[in-house]
Amino acid sequence: MNIVVLVKQVPDTWSERKLTDGDHTLDREAADAILDEINERALTEALRLKQELGGEITAVCMGPERSTDAIRKALSMEADKAVHLSDEALRGSCAVQTAKALAKVIGTLDSVDLVIAGNEATDGRTGAIPAMLAELLGLAQLTHASKVTVEGGTVTIERETDEGKATVQAALPAVVSVTEKICEPKYPSFKGIMAAKKKPIAKLTLADAGIDASEVGIASARSKVLEAAPKPPRSGGQRVTDEGDGGVKIAEYLITQKLV
């Protein structure tokens, strides 16, 4: 089975994340960069399927040159190889453009049986890329999976909802997105870290992937940030002194905040 896992480098959630002053795109230099944790879980699930069924795992990443660090992390977790789409013209691409670009890249690969992605990245948090990618590739989409099984030519997922658990099936090839409940991420071993240095990373430009520069980038993005401001500092709050009417004061406060 040939599995593609989408990986993305994102700002560390423990760092202060900022937008640039000029065009309000993500300031990637303002924070430490890491491989998104949901991608680690998606890759770990792919490794489990590979162990059961055999095959090969290709990590696919779209991002600036700096994203190579995240790709190497994926390779150290035992992905077999990687493809990195990197081009300055991609800067500021929206979710739709990103999905189209990733579809083009995956289209350059041979016989892909399964695409696995996280349900959403911690930076953009659109949660729409896997579904859009499936539509563009003409594949079935099985999203928000907390469990994945593959038997024969069928992939089955379990999805947790407010009402309970739903089971969804589709014929391969297909696109699956996973939630944080899918598994615990695998930690790279020292052997894996050393082996990652020798694993191949195919670096593609827009031209290599057959993508027109006018189709991506902030100039033609379908969504843009027009204005941004720092989060205001937290106020000191309001203290209620109970002089026999504390309950009334709290109720009045909740009413003014439209909480009751």
N, C-alpha and C positions, 0 to 999 in steps of 0.2 A: 504493500500500500504506500503510495506517495502522498505525503501530507505536507501542506503548506501552513505555517503558523505566522500570523501577522505580529510583528513586534514593533514597539515604538519607544523612543527615548523621550522622557518627560521630566519636568522639574521635580525635584524631590519635594514631596508634600510637607516635609518638615522645614523646608527653606521658604524664604519670603519670595513669593512669585509676583512678577511685575509685567506690565505691558510697556512697550516702547513709547516714547513721547511723540514720535512722528506719526506713525500709521496705526498705533495701538495693536500691533501684533505682539505675540509672546516674546518677551525678552529672554532668550535662551541663555544669555551670559550672566544673568542676574542671580541664578540659583544653581545649585549642584544638579547634575543631570544623572538620571538612573533609568534602567529598564523598567517599564511600568509593571507593577506587581501582578496585575491581571494577565499580562502577557506571560509572566513566569508560570502562572497556573495553567494557562492554555498550552504552553510548551510542555509542562509536566504531564498533562493529560495526553498530549500527542506521543510523548515518550512511552507512556503506558500502552497505548494502542500499538505502537511500533513493536514493543516487546511481545505483545500477544500475536500480532499478525505479520510482523516483518515489514520491510520496506525502508523508506528514507524520509527524513524530515528536512524541509527547506524553510529557513527563516526569511521572511520578506519584510523589508523595512523601507519606509519613505521618510527622508529627513536630511538635515545638513550633514556635512562631513563628520561633525562631532558625534553623530549617531553610531559611528563605528564601535564606540565603546559598548553601547547597548547590544550591538550585534555580536560582539565577542563574548559578552555575558551569555547570550543565547547559545552560542557555539560551545561555551564551556559547560553548559547544562546538557550537552550532548546532541544538539541539533547537528545534522551532517554537513550542511553547507548553507550559504546565505546569499541573498540578492539585495543590493542596496541601491535604491533609486535616489539620486542626489543631484540637484541642479538648483542654482540660485533662483531660477525663474519660478520655482515651486513656492517660494516664500509667500506666506499669507493665503495659501490655498484654503478654500472652504471645505466642508465635509463632502459636498457633491464632487468637487474637483478631485479631492483625495481619493474617493471611491473609484472614480473613473481612471485615475492614474494607477492605482493598485490593480484594477482589473486588467489594464494594459500589460502591466508587469507579469501578472499571473498568466496571462495569455501567451507570454513568451516561453513558459515552462512546458515540459512534456508530461502528458498523462497525469494530471493532478486528480487524485481520488477524493481528497477531503481538504477543505480549508477550515482552520480553527482560529478563532480570534477571541479576544476578551469582549465582554458586552459593552464596555466603554472605557476610554482612557481617562486618567485623572486630570489631564489638562483641559481638553476641549469638552469632554463629557456630553457629546451629542448623543451617544448611544445608538447611532443610526448607520455607521459605516458597514457592519456585517450585512445588514438587510439590503442596503443599496448595492453592495458588492455582489451579492447573490443575484439581484435583479439584472445587473449589468452583465454578469457571466452566464445568465440564463440557467442558474442552478437553484435547487430547492434551498430554502433557508430554515434552519432549526435554531432558534435564538433562545438566549437566557437558560442554557442548559446547566443543571446541577449534577447530571449524570449522563454519560455517553457510552453506548455500546455499538459495536459494528459486528454484524454477522452476515456472511455472504456478501451480497451487494446492497445491503440495507443498513442504514445508520438509524439508531433509535436514541432519543434523548428523553430525559425526565426534566420537567420544568415545574418549579414551585410557584404557586399563585396564592392569592389571598383566600381562594376557595379550597385549595388543596394542591394535589399534584396532577399534572397533565403529562401524558405520554404522546410523543410525536415521532413519526417515522417518515423516512424518505429514501428513495433510491440514490445510490452514489452515481456520480459525484455530487457533493453538497457542500454548503457553507454552514458551519456551526459556530455559535458564539456561546461562551461560558461565563458563569458568574463566579464570585469568590468562593462559593460553596462546592465547586467542582472537586477540589483537592488542595492539599498543602503544597506550596512550591518546592521543587527540588533545589537543593543547595549544590553548587558546583564543587567537585572534588579537586584536589591539587592536580591529579592526573588529567581531569577534564580541562582545567585552566591551561595547562601546558599544551594539551592536544589542540585547543582552540586556536593557538597561534599559527598552526599549520593548515587549518581548514580553509577552503576557498570561499572568498567573498566576491561575487560578481558585481562590479559597480557599473550602474547604468546611468546615462544622462537621458534627458527627454528624447533626444534624437534616437538613442539606442532602443528605447522602448516604443518608438513610433508615436510619441505624444507631441502635438503642436503646442508651442509655448503660449499661444494665445488662449488655450483652453484651461490654463492653470494660472495661479498667481493672484495677488491681491487686486490687480486691475480689473479682472473679470470675475472675481469671487461673487457668489450669490448672497453671501452674508458678510458683513464687516462690522467692526466695532467703531462707532462714530465718535464716542466720547467715553472717557474713563476717569475716575477719581479714586483716591485712596479711601479705604474703609474708615469711617469716622471713629475716633477713639471712644471706648466704652464709657458711658457716664457712671456716676457714683450710685445711681439708683435712688429709691425713695424708702425711707425708714418709717415704719408704722409703730407708734407707741400705743400699747394696749391699755386704755383707761376704762375698760368696760365696754368700749365700742370698737375694739380691734377688728372683729369680724365684719362689721359694717364698712369700716374704712377699706379693708382688703377687697370687699365686694365692689365698692365704688371705684376703686383703682382698676380692677379687672374690667369693669364696664367701660371706663374711659379708654382702655387699651383694646376694646372690642374683643376681649377674650371670653366673655360670657354674654 
